[in-house]
Amino acid sequence: MSTGATENTTTPPTSTPAVRRPESKISALWVGIALLVVIVVLVGAAWATGLIGKSGTTTTGCAPGSVGINGAGSTLVYPLMYFWSTTYRDSAVNYNGVGSTAGIQAITGQTVDYGASDAPLNPAQRAAAPGLLILPESAGAVVPVYNVPGLLQPIQFTGSILAQIFMGNITNWGDPALKAINPAITLPNATITPVHRADGSGTTFIFSSYLGLESPTFAKLYPHATAITWPSFELASKGNSGVASTVQTTTYAIGYVDINFAAANSISYGKVQNPSGAYILGNVTNSASALADSNVNFPAPSADWYNFSVLNAPGAGDYPITSFTYVMIYQDPGMAFKSLYTEQKAKNLVDFLWWAITVGQQYSKQLFYIPLPANAVTFDENELKSITYNGAALPLCTSTS
């Protein structure tokens, strides 16, 4: 399934101009506004071309529900969730991108109908949430973004070098280890400023999981998690948009974000060496290839997913930092939420998720997400068919557009 190391259908710019850094809250706001504008333009284009909105999303028996559903969680998947929520028409859908940790807390605290996270539940969270299921909803790639002016091609990184940068062992862009794997570019003699997530983050979980695979020292000092106590000299920003903004406004910074945020904000990001030794610039095609080449068997939805991974896929052209993102729902919402939950809301929730993992996948690529592979769709369909309300099966509406 590998597509080759040189293919790149979404090549980012290779340099970011040095700019004076404004106040972080303001710059993060403008990044968020810019991202929202990109999403709105894509929605408008899809409407104009007839991809959405004009043919109707319901089939016989799919009457629009009068009860809306609410979700919260991952900022990595927020652009896709926003697109889904504004495209789906069989019930009102809301999604709040507050970070994976907050999304897990919201669904386990039963303050939302569904949660979204790029990190599965850890053992303690799993034990505290009986009946909560984990289902792959999409997939994305995490990329190392940087602000090094004047470069004409992407910087190449190994996993070990990235780990050393974020541990504080490599502190200069002109370090011999970086120069050795980047002979075609002139790296500056300048201090590296790492930027990490300030909030609990599935993106951090994915990135730290990858660094731990590449560096035993990193794995020992910083076990993979949604929140890590990084070295004190690093900068911290909230959300993927916050990290993107801080890197974009801090000369010689490096951070990690979902590829969507890098592409939408025109931030340079680097090639990462995969297990075959090739340096891969992440895109939808080589990330989809990584999912296919992983050929994984999914755990049961109610099982422990904490160490499940598709990182470092074996294909020669696979991007190595590729991962699923997940939605979390209760197997029986009526029993979980008691009298606070109606059968109509449970039906609307299952119908929306069925649409998202089938019809909704066609919108993934234009937002730089990877459509679910066939085995993941089948896995999700089987689990959604098993959802009950107070022990009784739910009628399932399967919108086809």
N, C-alpha and C positions, 0 to 999 in steps of 0.2 A: 504493500500500500504506500510505500515511500514515494515521494514526489521529486526527490533530488535536492541537493543542498543549495543549488543556486536559484531556485524558483522563489520569487517574491512578488505576489500580486498586490501587496499593500506596502510597498517600500516607503519608509518614513524619510523625512529630511535627515541629512547627516550632520547638521550643525544647528545650534540654537544661539542666536545673537545674545551677547551679554547686555542685560538691561538692569537698571536700578531697581532694587527690590522694594516694592510698595509694602504697606501693611498686609500681613498674611491673610487676615480675614477678608479684606477687600479683594485681594487677588484670587482667593479661593472662590469668592462670590462670582467674580467675572468668569472664572473657568467653568463654574457650574452653569452660569447663564449661557456661555458659549456652547457647552455640551447640550443644553436644553434646546438651543436654536438648531443645532445639527439634527437632533431627534425630530423636532417639529418639521424641519425641511424634508426629512426622509418620509415622515408620515404624509406630508402634503404631496410629495412626489408619488408615493404609492397610491394615494387617493386619485390623483390626476390620471394615472396610467391604468386605473381599474383594479389594482392589486388588492385594495381594501375598500370597504365602505359602500361600494356601488352594487355589489351582487347580493348583499345580505349574508349574515353569518349563521343563520338558523336553518334547520331542516324541520320536517314535520315532527311535531311533538316537542320542539325546543322553544316553548313560549318564553319570552324574556322574563326573568325573575324580578320580583319587586323588592327583594332583599339583597343588598350589596354585600360584598366580602372585602375584608381588609387583611393586608399582609405587611410584613416589615422584615428588614435584614440587609443582606449583602449590598454593598455599594458597587462591587464588581459587576453584578448583574442588573443594576438599576436601569441603565439605558434600555435594555431589552424588556425588562418588566414594565417600564413606562410605556414602551411601544405596544406591548401586549394589552395593557390595561386600557389604552385609548383605542385599540383596534377591536377588541372583543365586545360583542354587542348583546349577548344573551343575559348579562347581568352587570351591574356596576362593580368595577374592580378598582381597589386602591392599593398602592404599594408605597411604603416609606423606606427609603434607602438610609438606614441608620447604622449599618455595619453588621457583620455576621454575629458577633457576640450579642449585640442588642437584639437581633432577630431571634436568636436561640432563647434569650431571656424572655422575649415577648410571647413566643409560642409555648414555652414550658410554663410561663406564668399565666397562660390562657387569656392574654389581652388582645390577641389577633387570631384570625382564622387560619392563617398559614404563616410559616416563617421561611426565610431563605438564607442559606449560608454556603460559603465556599469551603467551610470546614465541617466535617461531620461532628456529631455530639461526642464529647469526651466521655469516659466511663462514668464520671460523677453526674454529668448532665443526663446521660442515658438512664441511670438508676433513678433519677428524680422525675422522669417523664415516662412512666409506663404507658404503652399504647401509642407512642409517637413513632411514626414511620418516616424513613428517609428515602427520597426518590430523586434520582438525577433529573434535572430540568433543562440544563444546558451545559455548555463547556466553554472555557476560555483559556487564554494564554497570559501568563505573567511575564513581563519584559523588564529588563534593566534600562531605565531612562536616565539620561544624563544631560548636562549643559556644559559642553566643552566647545567653545567657539573655534571656528576656522577649519574644522575637519571636513573632508570631502567624501568620506565613506564611513560606515559604521565601525565603532570600536568592537573588537572581538574579546570575549570573556570566556574563561573556563569557570566551572562551578566552584573549584577550589579558590580561584582568585576572587570571585565575588564573595565567598565566605570570609576570606582574609580582609577584604575591604570593610565588610560590615562588622567584623570583629575588631577592627582597628589595627590590624597587622600590616596592611598595605595602606599608606596614607598619602601617597603622591602619585599623580597621573604619570609621572615619568619613571615610576618604579621599574626596575629591570624585568620583573616578571611580566608586566603589561607590555613593555616594549618588545619582549621576545616573541610574543604571539601577535604583535601588530607591526610587522616590519614595513608595511606599505604606508603607514601614516606617522606623522611626527606628534607625539604626545607631549604636552607642556610640562614644565617643571612647576607644578601647582598643587596645592593641598586639596585632597579629595574631601568633600563634605557629604557624608552619607545622610540620607533622609529616610525615615521609617514612619510607619503608621502610629499615631498617638492613641487610637481607639482599638478595641478588640476587632480583629479583622481576619476574614477568611483568606484575603490576599496574603497577609502575613503568614498564615498557616501554610499556604501553598509554597510560598517562597522559602520559609524556614525549613519546610519538609525537604525541599530540593537541596538547599545548602547542607542539610544534615546528611543527605545521601552522598554528597560530594566531599564532605569534610568530617571525619570522625571527631575532630576537635570541636568543630561547631556544634555537632550533635550532642556532645557531652556538656558544653557550656550553655547552649540554647536549645533545649529540646523543642521540637516543633509544637507550636501552639498558636492560638489566635492573638495572644498578647505576650510579648517578650520584653524583658528588661535589657534593652540594648545599651551599649556603651554611652556614657553621659555626654560625650562631645558631639554626638549626632543630633540632627534636627528632627523634630517630630511634627507631623501634620495629620489632621483628621480626614479620613475618607480618601478614596483614590483621587478625587478631585483636589484635595488639599495637598497630597504628595506631588501630584502633577504640577500644581501651581508653585509650590516651593522650589521644586527642581527647575522649573521654567524661569524663575526669577532669582535664582542663586547660581552665579557663575561657578563652575567646577563641581557642582553637586551631582550626586547619583542617588537614584531611588528605585522603587519597584512599584509598578502599577499594572492593571489589566491593559492589554493591548488596545482596547477601545479608547481608553483615556489618552494613551499616547498618540494614537492616530487622530482622534478628534481634536486634539490640542496642538498638533504638529510639533511634538517633542521628539527629539532624536532618541532612538533606542538601539541597543547593541545586539550583535550576534552572540549566541551562546553555543558552546561546544556540546554536541550530543555524544552518547556512548560510542558511536562509530568513529568519532574524531572529527566530524564535520562541524563547521561553524554555521549555525542556522539563524537567519533573521526571521523571527516569528511572523506567521500570517495564518489566515484561516485554513488554507490548503494544507500546509505542513503540520498544523495542529490537529486537523481532522485526521490526517494520516497517522499521527501519533496515537490517537484514540483507537483507530482501527488496528494498528499494529500491536497495541497492548493486549488485545484479545483476552480481556479479563472476565472472570466470573464474579458477579455481584453478590455481596452478602445478602442475607434476608433483610427486608426493610426495617425490621425491629431489632436486628442484630447490632453488634459493635462494628462500626465503619471507621473507627478512628485511624487505623493504620492502612486503610484501603487507599491505593494509589495507582495512577497511570503515568507517573513521572518517569522520565528517562526511557521512553519507548525505544525499541531496538532498531527501527528502520533507519537507513542511511540518511534520509532527508527529513526525519521527524524532528519537530521542535521539542526540546526536552522539558520545558516548564509548562506543561499542558495539564489541565485538571478539570474534572466535573465541578459544577455548582449544583446545589441541592435545594429542594423544597421539603419542608417538614409539616406533616399533617397528622391528625389523630385518626387511628383506624376506625374509631366509632366516636364522632364528634358529639353525638347526643349523650353518650355516657361520660365523656371527658368534661364537657361544659355544663352538663346537667340541664336545668330548666332554662339556662341562658341561650340555648341553641335550638333553632327550629329545624324541622326536616327540610324546609325550602332552602334555608341557608346551606345545609349540608349538601343538598343536591346541586345548588349553584356552585359551591366550591369544587366538587368533583367534576362537574361539567366544564368549568373553566380550566382546570388542570389537564383534563383530557384534551381540550382544544390546544392548550399550550404545548403539550408534548407531541402533538400530531400536526395540526394545521399551523400552529404558531412557529414551528421550526423553520418554515420557509422564509421567515423574516430575519433569521439569525445572521446570515453572511453579510448583509448590507450594514449591519451594526458591529461587524468584526467579532461575532460569536460563532462557535462551531455547532452546527446542527447535531442533535443526538444521533448516534449510530443506531442501526436497526435493532440490535440486541437490547439497547437501553430503552428504546420506545416500547418494545414488547414487554420488557420487565415492568415498566411503569404502567402499561395498560392492564396487565394482570393484577397489579396491586390496587389500582383504582377501581377495578371491578369488585375487589374484596371489601371496599369501604361500606360500612353499615351505619344505620341510625337506630340507636337503641336496640341493636341486635337484628334489625330487619334490613334486607337488601335494599339498595337505592336504585330507582330507575335511572338509566344512564342516557343522556342526550349526547350524541356525537356529531357536532357541527362539522361540516365538510369544507367550509370556506371562511 
